[in-house]
């Protein structure tokens, strides 16, 4: 299911601590503000907390790679109830590359990857991540 408003938007993930940030529409894909980052030092375009994992899910996962598959499944179930918020976010990006910023050390097991895949279903995108 793709939206005409968001055709072919590039969607990538990026660790918030790696500088410089790539050019694009910067979205914080975390429910909590990243440790050690001053708000004045992070130029965000959006912080859609309703598209981040619920507090209960985030705490249950606790960045445990053993729980990754179950976390991914549960998070996608949460996101399935938030399709309108996803479409709104893509529309607000106005065709710019969407950069999903995350704080986790683990680049292979984090919520931004799940959100990226979910958003790509609406954006008609198949681009990579950092």
N, C-alpha and C positions, 0 to 999 in steps of 0.2 A: 504494500500500500504506500504510494508516494503522494506527495502533495505538490501541486503546481507551484505553490508559493516558495518551495524549498528545493527545487530540482537541482541535483548535482552539486550540492554543497560539500566541500571537503571538510571532514571531521577527523581531528587527530587528538591524541592525548599528549600531555607534557607535564613533567614534574615541575611544580611551582618554584622549586629552589634552583633550577637550572636556568642560568641567564646567558644571553638575553632571551626573552620570550620571543617566539616566532610571531610574525605579523598575522593578525586576524582578529576575530571576535572572541575575546577572552572570557571564559566561563569557569567559575570556580565550581568544581564537581564534588565538593565536600560539604557536609553539613556544618562542620566546625571550621573556624578560621585556622589556617596553617600556623603551627608554632614557629616563633622567631621571625615572622614576617609582619612588618608594620603595614597597616592599611594604606598609608601614604606611599608605600613602595610597590604596591601591586595595583596596576591599572586594570580594573575589571570592567567588563561590559555587562555582565550578568552574574548573579549568584542565586540560581533557582533552587532553593533548599527543598522545594517540593519534588524535585527530580533527583534528589540524593537518597541514599539508603536511609530508611527509618532509623531512629536511635536504637530501638530494640534489635534490629537486624545488624546494624553496625557493631553494637556491643557483642552480640552473639558471634559474629564472624571473627572479631579481634585479630584480623590479618593473619589468620591461621590457614596456610595453604592446603591443609588437609580438609578444610571446610569449603574450599573454593567452589566446587561444583554445586553444592547445596546453596551457598551464598548467591551464586550467579542465578540459579533457578528462582530463589525467593525474591531476589531484587528485580528480576524481569517480571515476576508476578506483580510486584508493587508498581513498577513502571507501566504495566498494562492498564492500570487504572488512571494513568496520568497522560494519556495521549494528547489531550488538548494543550497541556502545558508544554509538551515536547514540540508540537507544531508551532506554538507561539514563540518559543525560543528560536526555532529555525527561521521563522518569519522575521524576527527582530534582527537576526544576523544579516539579513538583506543580501544574501549571496556571498558574504565574506567567509573565508575559511573559519570554521569553529574550532577553537583550541580549548579542550577540556583540561583544566588544570587540577592536579591532584598532589597530595603531600606524602603519600605512602612511599616507603623505601622500596617496596616490592613492585617492580614495573610490570610483572606478569599476573599479579593477583590483586587488583584494586577495582573499586567501584567505577572509576572513570572508564575503564575498558568495557564494562557492561553497558554503561550509559552511551558510550560511543556506538556500540553495536545496535542498541535500541534506536538511537537517533538516525543511524544510517538507513534503517528500514523505511524511514520517512523521507530522507534526503536524496535517495538514489545514488548514494556515495559508496565507493569501495576503496577509499584511499587508506594509507598506512598510518602508523603512529610512531611516536618517539619514545 
